[in-house]
Amino acid sequence: VTMGVFKFRSTPSNALPRYEDLYRTIRKGVPGTAMPAWGDVLNDLTLRALVEFIKTFSDRFQLESPDFVMPIGLEPAFDRRSIKKGKVLYRELRCGRCHGEEGEREGTLERELNDAWGNPSRVYDLRRTGLYKEGASSDEVYQTLITGMDGTPMSSYDYVSGDELWHLVHYLQSRYLQQVPEPVKMSETILSPRVYKNLDVSPQAVVWEKAPITQVKLRALQSKNNGTSRLSVQSLRNEEKIAFRLQWSDASPDRAGPVASRFLDGVALQFVTDSAIHSTYYGMGERNKPVNIWHWRADSSQKVVGREVVPHPIELDPFREQAVEELNSSGFGTLTVQSLEDQQVLGKGMWQDGRWTVVFVRDLETGSPFDAHFVEAGKVLMAVALWDGTSKEK
């Protein structure tokens, strides 16, 4: 952003985006990435203020004006003739060198192509509509082709005639595996009804059988074919404690074992520590608005059913017997582990039949100013993060 290089624009390659381009990106988000659609969360005035603030990051906005909008011509009929011509153009433009002969290639282009910041470029399966970052509708795909994506090897095809570009759009759309998905809902309400039973860390406790289940959708930092897209959350409380049970699909349990690995399965809950639930940034908190994080990792004490595992006790923290660690954060780069005395969250995980089940339990009130507090009929802002060891996430 400080370089004034923007991928998503309606203007020519190497030109600044227009005000409307920045507004659209913030409001609609970027499919297939961790950039959510803020239009469901922030009001119009805040979105417009964000656009103006982003423009202060680069001096280019003070020295240049955005160029003209690249025109999108009239779309011809979507038929076999158009698709066939588009397929020929796909070959002639050598799109397959990056995207695969059928548009199916996905992954990093290691030792092949880098972006403007020196990072290996990544391509996504063109058949998956949910990974078209500017959208998968006809006009959106056409605009991507005619403007390119600055800072990446995806150059502009503004030298190709409008009719030919439309044929290429139709060929890509003929390869779609699914319809354009509905936008991810930014928030869900998770209820925590009161029970008059003991709450412990047992993932299979009978008390969970009638607890309400909420499906929470996840956004991947880097999209992949088999990534976990959602998990289920349950919560219960009694007079003293509150508990959360999370379940998600995972084909392979990645625990700490005899061969040390930096990539373990894990899940975290994040809570706002005060009442400012509508004004705290959900990603790691912000200055003067800290968040409380409960982080579970699959150490060697976590139970695995149905898989042979070598007994080898490896604890992630030699001073604790729990797989859960409590932390606080007031923005990116400020993550702090709580003292041993303040580590009051208990947790246990179990993997069985391709699914992790993890339970967190803590007292409703701890007396610590660094902890989230759960009061009767109260509301708490909660976020969820997931790590898959097989995908080398950490």
Secondary structure, 3 states (H helix, E strand, C coil): CCCCCCCCCCCCCCCCCCHHHHHHHHHHCCCCECCCCHHHCCCHHHHHHHHHHHHHHCCHHHHCCCCCCCCCCCCCCCCHHHHHHHHHHHHHCCCHHHHCCCCCCCEECCCCCECCCCCECEECCCCCHHHCCCCCCHHHHHHHHHHCCCCCCCCCCCCCCHHHHHHHHHHHHHCCCCCCCCCCCCCCCCCCCECCCCCCCCCCCHHHCCCCCEEEECCCCECCCCCCCEEEEEEEECCCEEEEEEEEECCCCCCCCCCCCCCCCEEEEEEECCCCCCCCCCCCCECCECEEEEEEECCCCCEEECCCCCCCCCCCCCCCCCCEEEEEECCCCCCEECCHHHCCCEEEEEEECCEEEEEEEEECCCCCCCCCCCCCCCCCCEEEEEECHHHCCC
